Amino acid sequence: MRRAWPFCSGFVVLTLALMQAACVTINLPPGPGALEEHKVSGTGKDKVLLMDVSGVISSENKDGFYPSPGMLATVKEELEKAAKDERIKAVVLRINSPGGTVTASDIIYHELKRFKASRKIPIVASIMDVGASGGYYIAAAADSVFAHPSTVTGSIGVIMLTVNARGLLEKVGVETNAVTSGPRKDMGSPFRAMLPEERAIFQGVIDGFYQRFLQVVQDGRPNMNADTIKKLADGRIYSGEQAKAAGLVDEIGYLDDAIELVKKKAGLIEARVVTYRRPGEYQNNVYSRLVAPAPSLANLANIDLLSVVRGGSPQFMYLWMP
């Protein structure tokens, strides 16, 4: 026992020391700050703003230790900042998105159109890997649309996602009941089969959103007639070359080509290419901060598809989701 005591007391002292050492003050980094301008290339006083629309288009904020503004809020902030800077003479919209919700896609399109009308400067869209459905919807706000040789675009149309979990719930012995004020109040519920008349109601809503999409494409492609656009807008995707042959994009080229074209449209011989970023983000060239889209059900984190399973409302989307 005498030999064990020094060891035990030493262990206690060491434990207390470690506990005391663990009680330290940790200075957490500040949360997301306001956007700051950052030059990525070029020289001169005039500027070309490079904007990003990357990933699934949604109004949701980004989760994390510090929640940060999502795509819609960031685009709005960028356009407001650019509107106050008379040195911004042109915009290149870098798109890498399979689309997203109908409303978020339409809001970004609206904000771009309003910015273009107020500043009267050229906007060129450059589609990277994917610019499909809502991604193409947004590109239609630009004066010209570039696609890479390996771009996937198109998928013009609307999709509504819902699930029917009734069979699964019956297997596990779970029964759901809904008390409603009318027979259509719970239409689209994942806890019962959709009735034919309810499908017709949803189809009417989808057809309205589809007509709006067709009109946006028509406005962006004034040289194409409505019948041609409708034939192309059956939901299929196109390669960059196929889209150009069909008239859905203007040029096949790379991001540098899009920058040179927008400079030419703005009458600029030289210009700085700038982006807006938040403190702590790193960018050193025109391809920095590019987020690859994930056009699959398992990766649509920015859209709360799980809410459909939990009993939430079905989602109407301009989305390519193979």
C-alpha positions, 0 to 999 in steps of 0.5 A: 500500500505504501508503494501504491500511494505515491503512484496514486497521488501522482496520478491524481495530481496529473489528472487535476493538472490536465483538467486545469490545462483543459480550461483554456479560452478559445477565441472562435473565428468571426462569422461570415463577413461582408463581401470584399472585392478580389482581383483574379486577373487583368489590369486597368481601372475598369472591371469585369465581375465574375459571378458564380452560380454553382450547385443546386439552386435554392433559397436555403442558407448554408449550414455549419458552425456559422450559418452563412448566406446561401446562393440566392442571398449571395447573388443579391448581395453581389449585384447590389455591390456591383450596382454601386461600383461604376467601374464594373463595366461587364459581368460574366456569370459562371454557371455550374448547376443542375438547377433547383427550386422553381422560385429560387431559379426565377428570383435569380433570373429576375435579379439579373434582369433588373441589374442589367436594366438599371446598369445597362452593361453586358452579361455573358453566361459561361456554362461549365460542367452542367447548366441544366434546367434552372441553371439554363433558366438563369443563363437566359438572362445573359446577352450571350451564352457560352458552353464548354465542349463538354457541357451538359445543358438543356433539361428544360422543364419542371419536375415535382417530387413526392413519395408514397410511404403508405406501404412501408408504414403498413409493414411497420404497423404505423397508421397516419390520420389527417383531419382536413377542412377539405378533401384536397387539403392533404393532396400530395401527402406521402401517407396515401396514394395520389388520386387522379383528380389531385394529379390533374391539379398538380399537372395544372400547376406544373404546366403553368411553371413550364409555360413560364420557362418557355417564355424565359427561353423565348425572351433569351432566344429571340431568334427562335420561334416558340414551336422550335423551343417547345420541341427542344423543351421536352426535358432532354439534355444536350451537349454543348455542341448539340445545344449550339446546333439547336440554337440554345447557346451562342458559342462553344468556348472556355471561360477566358473566351467568355471574358474576352467577349464580354470585354468586347461587348463593353468596349474594353481593351483591358480590364481587371477581372474581379470577384466578391468573396467573404473574408477567409476565402481563397481565390487566385484565378478565374476557376477558384471557388468553383463547386461541382454540382451533384445532380442526384437525389442523394446529394440535394442537400440544399433542397429539403427533400427529406421534408417530403418524406416527413410529410412536408409539401412536394417540391416544384423544381427546374431540376435535372435529376437523373 
